[in-house]
């Protein structure tokens, strides 16, 4: 199965193509950009398809980040995938932004994926690769749902894991801000206990989107369509808030 994945949930615009039969990532383009994703994402898709000698019609599945993330960015990514998928009514899979970012931290037992919302609020979820002596998992395990949480709520879980003498890898667009706040509140933080993922693994990646979509395809017989894609904002967007306040 060939999966074309997009992530436009943050400042990184990313597109990738995964061939699950060959178990090869055929290609990935990512750029941290100040330009609107509506200007860059479709040209990126076109270029990657051409470089892989493939066409939109040859894709067996499309996948896209559905949040949490930028309100406008999510809408652009979903619309782009819906437009490509409707040509042949190709299946479409919506993927959690937090899960896709955590996917890149293979082998870690405690993975905290975070996006900074504002102040002490973070979109957060916990993941794990439970590796045993005779078993290496193909896909990540989700430990908690995506939630909008305060710093203190997340820190309580962090401290519990610390008591178990286990390491935590923090990844995602909000990783640096969470680590900064945690160190400010806990001056004696051990570097080896709470570690941040390196820059090339930390931000949004369409490869992670494709991998999560592959996990979905591996465990389901029926796949969603373009019409089923909906964004998951986890909080009221600013426009909705203004209407509520009136």
N, C-alpha and C positions, 0 to 999 in steps of 0.2 A: 504494500500500500504506500502510495506517495502522498505525503501530507505537506501542504503549504501553510505555514503559520505566520501570524502577524502579531506584533505588540506595539501599540501606540498609547499605552496607558500613562507614560511619563515623558520625560524629555528625550529619552532614547527611542528612536524609530528603528524597528528591527523586523526583518523578514527572513525566513529560512525554509528549506525544503528537506524533509526527512524521508528516506526510503526504508520502511520497516522490514521489507522482505530481504533486502541486502544488508540491513542494519547499518546504514551509512547516512551521515548528514551530508547531503549532496552540496549544500552551500548555505551561507548565511551572510547577510549584509546588515550592519548595525551602525547607526550614527547618532551621537549625542548632539542634538540640534536645537537652535533657537527658532528655526523656521517652523511654521505650522505643519503638522503631519499631513494635512490635505495636499500640500505641495510636494512632499517627498515620498510618501509611502507607495503610491502606484508606480512611479518611475522605478523605485527600488524593486518592486515585484517584477516589473517588465524586464529589467536588466538581469535579475537573478534567473528568471525562467530562460532567457536567451542564453546565458552563460552555461546553464545546465542542459541546453538543447531540449527544452520541454515547453509545453504550452499549457494554458489554463485548463483546456479540455482533458489533458492527461493527468490532472490531479484527481486522486481518489477521495480526498477529504481536505477540508479547510479548517483551520483552527485560529482562534483569536482571543486575546486577553479581553475579558469582560469586566474586569475590576477586582479590587478597588483601584482607583486611579483618577486621572484627569477627566472631568466630565466631557469636555470637547474631544479630547484624545480618544477616549473609549468609543464615542459615537462615530468618529472618523474610521477607526479600525473595523468596527462592526459593519459599517456601511460598505467599506471596501470589500470585505469578505463576502457579504451578501450579494454584492454586484457580480463578483466573479463566480460565486456558487450557483447563481440562478441560471447561468448559461446552460448547464446540464443537470440542474437540480442536484448538485453534489452535496453530500452531507457536510454539516458545519458543527464544530464543537467549540463551545465557550469554555475558556480556561481561566482559573483564578490567577491574577497577577502574582500574588504572594506564593502560590504553589510553583509557578513557573520559575520564579527566582530561586526558590529553595531547591529545585530540581538539580541545580548545578553544583550543590555542595554534597557530592556523593561520598558516602562512607561515614558521615557524621551521625551520631546518635541523637543529639539535641540541636535542632536547627530552628532559630527564631527568625522569621521573615517579617520585615517591618517596612512600612511607608509612613513618613511623617505627615500627619494631617495639618496640625497647627498646635502651637503651644506644647502642652504635655499630652496631646492626643496622637495616637498612632493606629494605623490599620495593622493588625498583627495576627499571626497564626503560627502554630508550632508544627514541625514536621520531623521525621526521623527515617534514617536508613538503618533498619534492624538487620545487621550482618551477623550471621552465625558461622560456626566452624565449617559447615558443609553447605552453606547456602548464602549466595550473594543475590539480593533482591534486584529485579530488573527495574522496579519502580519505587518511588518514595511512598512512605506511609504518612497519612495526615493524622495528627494528634488532636488538633482543635479546629473549629470552624474559623473562617475569616471574621474578625470582629473589629469594631472601633473601640479601643481601650485607652485608659489613662496610663501614664507612665507608671504610677504606683501599682496598678493592677498587673501590669506585665512584670514589674520588678519583684513582686511577691513570688511569682513562678520561678523567676531567675534565682532568687535566694533559696528557694526550696531545692532546686537542682544543685546549687552550690553546696548545700548541706549534704548531698549525696556524693560529693566529690567528683562530679561529672562536668565535663567541658561543654560549653555552649558556643556554637558558631552563629553569629548575627549577620544576616545578609539582607539585601533589599535597599531601596532608595533612601530609607530612613535609618539605616544601620549606624552611620556616623553620628547622627543626632541622638539616637538612643544611647549609644556608648558614651557620648559627651554628658548627657543628663545623668546617666548611671554613675559615672566617675565623679561628677559633682556632688552627688548624694552619698556616695560611698568612697571616701578618700583612699581606703586601703584595698581597692579592687585589685585582684590578682590578674595580671595580664594573661596568664596561661589558662585561667578559668573562663574568662569571657573574651572571645576573640572575634574580630571582624573579618569577614570574607575579603579577599583581595579585590582590587578594582575591576579586574577583567572577569570576575565571577559574580559581582555584587548587583549590578543593575539589570534592567529588563532585557530579556533575550528571547527572540523568536524560537531559538533552538529548544529552550525550556518549554515554550508553548507547544511545540511539536511533540516533545517527549510526553507531556501530560495528555495530549490528544491520543498518542499511541497507547497510553495506559488505559484510557477510556475505551478505545476500540478493542483492546485486548480482553476487556471484561464485559462488553455489551454486544448483543447481537443486532439491536436496532439503534440507528444513529439519528440524532436530531438534524433538522433542516435549517436553512437560512432564516426562515420565519420564526424559528424557536430562539434565536439569539436575543438576549436581553442583557443590558448592563447591570452590574451590581455595585451601587455606589456606597452602600453601607451607612449612608447618612443623607439627609435632605440636601439637595444642591441649593446653591445660593438663590436661584430664582424662586424655588419652592418656599424657601425661608421667608423671602420678602412678601410672598402672597399670604403666608401664614400670619405674618406680623400685622397685616392690615386689619 
